[in-house]
Amino acid sequence: MGKWRRGMGRAVLVLPLLLMGCGSSKVAQCNQLAEVVNQTQGFMQEFEAEIQTFSESAAQVKNLDDIKLAASQYTTAVDKVVTNLDGLVSDLQSTTLRDEDLSTFRDEYVVVVQGFSTALTDAREAMDLVVQVETEAELPAKIEESQQQTMTAVSSIETLSQTESQLITEVNGYCGAAQPADTGS
């Protein structure tokens, strides 16, 4: 599950504060788009911390109630980040950009964020299968079903992460921002 975090967790557009040769309108619009997109930094860090708590709880489960509690922690964390992603979509859609290229980048990023939201909702629904288990006898089959659904969601998230990374590179290139060195995270 950890791989997908490379996506939304690194959604940082470099702010092109002082660009020579570009009109201030383009710079202002680049900064405006970057400011909205960079909202992900705060809520993704919080989400990663909540997922870490879930992982620690899941590692210490002793019975069905513990399993359901840990699964519930996960679904709560995912619900929160999906709400934040949906808010980001609204913020992006309400960001007025006169520059056609930036407007296209924004619209493409909206599609990516909506994809993350959908994939995370699918992962949440997969984990909810475990939350809803009533007996230990049901647990193995529900865990198997949950894992299959989760793998589909993770695959979508990995693809979206690649698309997001490419899009951010294109926006930063268009805005004239220097690309940060890839630290391999």
C-alpha positions as CSV (number, residue, x, y, z in Angstrom):
1,M,0.0,0.0,0.0
2,G,2.9,2.4,0.5
3,K,3.9,2.9,-3.1
4,W,1.0,5.1,-4.0
5,R,2.1,7.8,-1.6
6,R,4.8,8.8,-4.1
7,G,2.0,10.4,-6.0
8,M,-0.2,12.8,-4.0
9,G,2.5,13.1,-1.4
10,R,4.9,14.7,-3.9
11,A,2.4,17.0,-5.7
12,V,4.6,20.0,-5.3
13,L,4.6,22.6,-8.0
14,V,7.6,24.9,-7.7
15,L,6.6,28.5,-7.3
16,P,8.2,30.6,-10.0
17,L,8.5,33.7,-7.9
18,L,10.8,35.8,-10.1
19,L,10.9,34.8,-13.7
20,M,12.6,36.9,-16.3
21,G,11.1,37.1,-19.8
22,C,7.6,36.1,-18.7
23,G,4.7,38.4,-18.3
24,S,3.6,38.9,-14.7
25,S,0.2,37.6,-15.6
26,K,1.6,34.2,-16.4
27,V,3.8,34.2,-13.3
28,A,0.7,35.2,-11.2
29,Q,-1.4,32.5,-12.7
30,C,1.4,29.9,-12.3
31,N,1.7,30.9,-8.6
32,Q,-2.1,30.8,-8.2
33,L,-2.3,27.2,-9.6
34,A,0.7,26.1,-7.6
35,E,-0.9,27.5,-4.4
36,V,-4.1,25.5,-4.9
37,V,-2.3,22.2,-5.9
38,N,0.2,22.5,-3.0
39,Q,-2.8,22.2,-0.6
40,T,-2.2,18.5,-0.9
41,Q,1.0,18.7,1.2
42,G,-0.8,19.3,4.5
43,F,-3.6,16.8,4.2
44,M,-1.4,14.1,2.7
45,Q,1.0,14.3,5.6
46,E,-1.9,13.9,8.0
47,F,-3.2,11.0,6.0
48,E,0.2,9.3,6.0
49,A,0.4,9.7,9.8
50,E,-3.1,8.2,10.2
51,I,-2.2,5.3,7.9
52,Q,0.9,4.7,10.0
53,T,-1.3,4.5,13.1
54,F,-3.6,2.0,11.3
55,S,-0.5,-0.1,10.3
56,E,0.7,-0.2,13.9
57,S,-2.8,-1.1,15.2
58,A,-3.2,-3.8,12.5
59,A,0.2,-5.3,13.4
60,Q,-1.1,-5.9,17.0
61,V,-4.5,-7.3,16.4
62,K,-5.5,-10.2,18.6
63,N,-9.1,-10.9,17.8
64,L,-12.0,-10.0,15.5
65,D,-12.8,-6.8,17.4
66,D,-9.2,-5.6,17.1
67,I,-9.2,-6.3,13.3
68,K,-12.5,-4.4,12.8
69,L,-11.2,-1.5,14.9
70,A,-8.0,-1.3,12.9
71,A,-10.0,-1.5,9.6
72,S,-12.3,1.2,10.8
73,Q,-9.3,3.5,11.5
74,Y,-8.2,3.0,7.9
75,T,-11.7,3.8,6.5
76,T,-11.9,6.9,8.6
77,A,-8.5,8.1,7.4
78,V,-9.5,7.4,3.8
79,D,-12.8,9.2,4.2
80,K,-11.0,12.3,5.4
81,V,-8.5,12.4,2.6
82,V,-11.2,11.8,0.0
83,T,-13.1,14.7,1.4
84,N,-10.0,16.8,1.1
85,L,-9.4,15.7,-2.4
86,D,-13.0,16.5,-3.4
87,G,-12.4,20.0,-1.8
88,L,-9.2,20.3,-3.9
89,V,-11.2,19.5,-7.0
90,S,-13.7,22.3,-6.2
91,D,-10.9,24.7,-5.5
92,L,-9.2,23.8,-8.8
93,Q,-12.4,24.1,-10.7
94,S,-13.0,27.6,-9.2
95,T,-9.5,28.8,-10.0
96,T,-9.8,31.2,-12.9
97,L,-6.9,31.0,-15.3
98,R,-6.8,33.2,-18.4
99,D,-3.7,31.3,-19.8
100,E,-5.1,28.5,-22.0
101,D,-2.2,26.2,-21.4
102,L,-2.5,26.6,-17.6
103,S,-6.2,26.1,-17.8
104,T,-5.6,22.9,-19.7
105,F,-3.1,21.8,-17.1
106,R,-5.6,22.6,-14.3
107,D,-8.3,20.6,-16.0
108,E,-6.0,17.6,-16.5
109,Y,-5.0,17.8,-12.9
110,V,-8.6,17.8,-11.8
111,V,-9.1,14.5,-13.7
112,V,-6.0,13.0,-11.9
113,V,-7.3,14.2,-8.4
114,Q,-10.8,12.8,-9.2
115,G,-9.1,9.5,-10.1
116,F,-7.2,9.5,-6.8
117,S,-10.5,10.1,-5.0
118,T,-12.3,7.3,-6.8
119,A,-9.4,4.8,-6.3
120,L,-9.2,5.7,-2.6
121,T,-13.0,5.3,-2.3
122,D,-12.6,1.9,-3.8
123,A,-9.9,1.0,-1.3
124,R,-12.0,2.2,1.5
125,E,-15.0,0.1,0.3
126,A,-12.6,-2.9,0.1
127,M,-11.5,-2.3,3.7
128,D,-15.2,-1.8,4.8
129,L,-15.7,-5.5,3.9
130,V,-13.5,-6.3,6.9
131,V,-15.2,-3.7,9.1
132,Q,-18.6,-5.4,8.4
133,V,-17.5,-9.0,9.2
134,E,-19.6,-10.4,11.9
135,T,-17.8,-13.7,12.7
136,E,-14.3,-15.0,12.6
137,A,-15.4,-17.7,10.3
138,E,-16.3,-15.0,7.6
139,L,-13.0,-13.2,8.0
140,P,-10.6,-15.2,5.7
141,A,-13.0,-14.9,2.7
142,K,-13.7,-11.2,3.3
143,I,-10.0,-10.5,3.7
144,E,-9.3,-12.2,0.4
145,E,-12.1,-10.2,-1.3
146,S,-10.8,-7.0,0.3
147,Q,-7.2,-7.6,-0.8
148,Q,-8.3,-8.3,-4.4
149,Q,-10.3,-5.0,-4.5
150,T,-7.5,-3.1,-2.8
151,M,-5.0,-4.3,-5.4
152,T,-7.1,-2.9,-8.2
153,A,-7.3,0.4,-6.4
154,V,-3.5,0.4,-5.8
155,S,-2.9,-0.3,-9.4
156,S,-5.1,2.7,-10.4
157,I,-3.3,4.9,-7.8
158,E,0.1,3.9,-9.2
159,T,-0.9,4.8,-12.7
160,L,-2.4,8.1,-11.5
161,S,0.8,8.9,-9.6
162,Q,2.8,8.6,-12.9
163,T,0.3,10.8,-14.7
164,E,0.4,13.3,-11.9
165,S,4.2,13.4,-11.8
166,Q,4.4,14.0,-15.6
167,L,1.8,16.7,-15.4
168,I,3.6,18.5,-12.6
169,T,6.8,18.3,-14.6
170,E,5.1,19.8,-17.6
171,V,3.5,22.6,-15.5
172,N,6.8,23.4,-13.9
173,G,8.5,23.5,-17.3
174,Y,5.8,25.7,-18.7
175,C,6.1,28.1,-15.7
176,G,9.9,28.1,-15.9
177,A,10.4,26.5,-12.5
178,A,13.6,24.6,-11.8
179,Q,12.9,20.9,-11.2
180,P,13.9,19.6,-7.8
181,A,16.3,16.7,-7.9
182,D,14.5,13.3,-7.4
183,T,15.6,12.0,-4.0
184,G,14.2,8.6,-4.8
185,S,11.4,8.9,-2.1
